[in-house]
Amino acid sequence: MGTKPIDSATAWGKVQKAIAAVGYTGVPDFDDPVTQRVVGRFGWKEICQTPTDDTSILRAQFRKAYESEAAHVAEVKEFAASGVPVHQKYLADAGMKELTEGLAARLKMPG
C-alpha cells in the first residue's frame, strides 16, 4: 500500500521487456497488480501476437485500460480508507487485503 503506483508508460515498458524476456509461450509475472490485471484482460498471447504495424494501437488501448484500472484501484482505496463500506470483491481487486482486515476489525459491532 505504501508504494507509489507506476504510470501507464512505465507499465507498457515492462510489458515490452516481458515480451522479449518471457516470450509467447511463457507466463509473465508483473510486480504491479494493475499491469498484471490489464495484461490478463488483454491476453498474454494476444499481446505477443500483435503485428508490429498495430503496436501503436495496442499501446494506446493498453494505456487507456491501465489508467482506468489504476483510477478504479485509487477510488476503492479512498473509499475504504474513509470508512465507506466497500464490497470485499472490490477491495481484493484493489490489492487491499491488509487494509480490509484492519478496517473489518475496526468496524465490527460489539456482539
C-alpha positions in Angstrom: 0.0 0.0 0.0 2.9 2.4 0.6 4.4 2.0 -2.8 3.8 4.7 -5.4 1.8 3.5 -8.4 3.6 3.4 -11.7 2.2 5.3 -14.8 0.9 3.6 -17.9 4.1 4.4 -19.9 6.2 2.6 -17.3 3.8 -0.3 -17.3 3.9 -0.6 -21.1 7.7 -0.6 -20.9 7.6 -3.5 -18.5 5.2 -5.3 -20.8 7.6 -4.8 -23.8 10.5 -6.1 -21.7 8.5 -9.2 -20.7 7.6 -9.9 -24.3 11.3 -10.1 -25.1 12.2 -12.0 -21.9 9.3 -14.3 -21.4 8.0 -14.7 -25.0 4.8 -16.1 -26.4 4.9 -19.4 -24.6 5.8 -18.1 -21.1 3.8 -16.6 -18.4 4.8 -13.1 -17.2 4.7 -12.1 -13.6 4.5 -8.3 -13.1 5.2 -6.7 -9.7 2.5 -4.1 -10.4 -1.0 -5.7 -9.8 -2.6 -3.2 -12.2 -0.3 -4.2 -15.0 -0.9 -7.9 -14.2 -4.7 -7.4 -14.4 -4.6 -5.4 -17.6 -2.3 -7.9 -19.3 -4.6 -10.7 -18.1 -7.6 -9.0 -19.7 -5.9 -8.4 -23.0 -4.4 -11.9 -23.0 -0.7 -12.5 -23.0 -0.6 -14.5 -26.2 -2.7 -11.9 -28.0 -0.3 -9.2 -26.9 2.7 -11.1 -28.1 1.0 -11.9 -31.5 0.1 -8.3 -32.2 1.6 -7.4 -35.6 4.3 -4.7 -35.5 2.2 -2.4 -37.5 -0.5 -2.5 -34.8 1.7 -2.0 -31.8 0.9 1.7 -31.5 -2.8 0.8 -31.4 -2.2 -1.8 -28.8 -0.1 0.6 -26.7 -2.9 3.2 -26.8 -5.5 0.6 -25.8 -3.2 -0.6 -23.0 -2.7 3.0 -21.8 -6.4 3.6 -21.6 -7.2 0.3 -19.9 -4.3 0.8 -17.4 -5.3 4.3 -16.5 -8.9 3.2 -16.0 -7.9 0.3 -13.8 -5.5 2.5 -11.8 -8.2 5.0 -11.2 -10.5 2.3 -10.0 -7.9 1.0 -7.6 -7.3 4.5 -6.2 -11.0 5.1 -5.8 -11.6 1.9 -3.9 -8.6 2.6 -1.6 -10.0 6.1 -1.0 -13.5 4.8 -0.1 -12.1 2.0 2.1 -9.7 4.4 3.9 -12.6 6.8 4.6 -14.7 4.1 6.2 -17.3 3.8 3.4 -18.4 0.2 3.2 -16.9 -1.4 0.1 -17.7 -4.9 -1.2 -14.9 -7.3 -0.5 -14.5 -8.2 -4.2 -13.5 -4.6 -5.0 -11.1 -4.4 -2.1 -9.5 -7.6 -3.3 -9.3 -6.2 -6.8 -7.6 -3.2 -5.5 -5.0 -5.4 -3.7 -6.0 -4.2 -0.3 -6.1 -7.3 1.9 -4.2 -5.7 4.7 -6.4 -2.7 4.8 -9.5 -4.8 4.5 -8.6 -6.9 7.6 -7.8 -3.8 9.7 -10.9 -2.0 8.6 -13.1 -5.0 9.2 -11.8 -5.3 12.7 -12.5 -1.6 13.4 -16.0 -1.8 12.1 -17.1 -4.9 13.9 -20.1 -4.3 16.0 -19.9 -5.5 19.6 -21.8 -8.7 19.9 
